[in-house]
Amino acid sequence: MKKIIPTLLSITLFFILCLVVGCGLSNVVPGDGKPEITFESITPSKVKDYLIHGPNVVEITIGFSDSDGDLGSDSCLVVKALRPPSSLDPTGGISKYTVPDLSPRAGSKNITGKIKIRIDNLFITTLDSIQTFPYEIYITDQSGNKSNVITTTPVTITLN
């Protein structure tokens, strides 16, 4: 009985895989399947240092399109602050976000829209009284396709 269960599980998974692959062939859409993103805005472009003045928030808006419509639960949005490494920031300025399911329910697989990224509590990581840097952003869809990489306009953090 113990040998039968893994064999049945393997056969069932094989048939499910064949069904998924077979169904996927009839839904071929134009495009290479890679998501495409565009920079829309960053607001505000100037904030006061979190460590001295308390909470601050920057919101980045990006546009997206995906010809095969598989942006969602297994997708990863990566945001990297392009500033010098610092022991004050153990992440190296890299934040990863899970994207909510954006896959279409029916009809066209091609999806477009906007994503707002909220970045809280920015602080200066150097000995300067001001720090200015942009962010680099990309997204990976559920199939592992990596989008183009975009760079935002700079954000400035000040002590005063």
N, C-alpha and C positions, 0 to 999 in steps of 0.2 A: 504494500500500500504506500509506503514511504517513497518508493521509486516511481510510482504512477503519478503522484501529485506534481513533482517537478517536470515530468514529461508532458503532462496535460497543460501545465502552465506555459511551458516552452511552445507547445503547438498553438495554444490560444494566442500568445503574444505574437507568434509568426503570422497567424491569420489576421490579427488586428493590424500589424505592420503592413501586410499586403493590401488590406482594405484602405488604410490611410494613404499609402503610396498610390494605389490605383485611383482613388478619388481625387487625389491631388493633381493628377495629370490632366483631368478635364477642366481644371480651374486655372490654367496657365494665363498669366496676365502680362501685359507689356512691361518692360523695365527690367532692371537687373536684380530687383528684390532688395537692394540696399536702401536704407532710409536716407533721406536728404533733409538737412536742417539748415536754417538761416537764422542769423542774429536779428532780433527785432529791437530790443531795448534793455537798458539797465537803469533802474531808478531806486533811490537817488544815486547820483554819480559821486557824491561826497558824503561821508559819515564821520562822526566823532568816535574816537577809540573806545571800544567796549570796556576795557580794563579801567579806564579813568571815568568815563561818563555813563556807563551802564549800557543796557541793551540797545542794539541798533539792528536794522534789517535792510538788506539789499534784495531787490527782486529783479531777476533776469527773465525776459520773455524771449522764447525762440519759436520759430515756425517749423513745422515738420511735414513731410510727406513720405508715404511708403507704398510702393506699387503692389506689394503682395499682402499688405494689411496685417502683418504679424507683429505689430508693436503691442506690448502688453506685459503681463505678469512676469515673464522671464526676461524682459528687456531691462537693460541697465543704462542709466544716464550718468555719465562721468563728467564732473566739473573740476577743473584744476586751476588753482590760483597760480598765475605765472609770476612768482616772486621768489627771492632767494630762500633756500632752505633755512629752517630755524628750529632750535630745540624747543621753542615755545609752541610749535605746531607739529606734533608727532605724526600727523597724517600726511605731511609733505604738501599740504594745500590741496589734497585730492579728496573730493566727496563723491560718494556713489549713491544714487537714488534708484529705487524700484519704480518703474513706470506702471500706472494703472492700466488695466486691459483696455486697449483702444481698437481691438479687432472688430471689424464690421460684423453685424449679425446676419445680414443677407445682402444680396446684390453685389455691387462692385467691390473689389478688394482694395482698390486704391483709396487711401485715407489721407487727409490733410488736417491740419489744425495748429493750435498754439499750446505751448507748455510754459507754465510759470514756475520758476525755480526760486525758492526763498532761501536766502543765506543769512543766518542770524549771527550776531555777536562778533563782528569783525574787529580785529585789533592789529596794531603795528607790531611787526616781528623783527624790526631792526632797532638800532639806537637813534634813529632819526625821529624828528617830530612830525613827519609826514611820510606816507608811503602810498605810491600809486602803482597799480598793476591791472592788467586785464585778466580775464578768465579764458580758458580753452575748454570747449565742450564737444562731446560726441555722444552718440547713442548706439547701442547694439540691440538688434531685434531678437525675437525668439529663435530665429534660425542661425544666429551668430553673425549676421551681416553687420559690419561696422559702417556707420554713416561717415560722411565727410566731417572734418574737424573745423569748427569755427572759433574765432577769437572775438571776444566782446570789446567794446570800448572800455577804457580804464575806469576803475573805481579808485577814489582817493580816501584814505583814512588820515585824520588829523588828530593831534593832541588837544588843540584848542577849538 
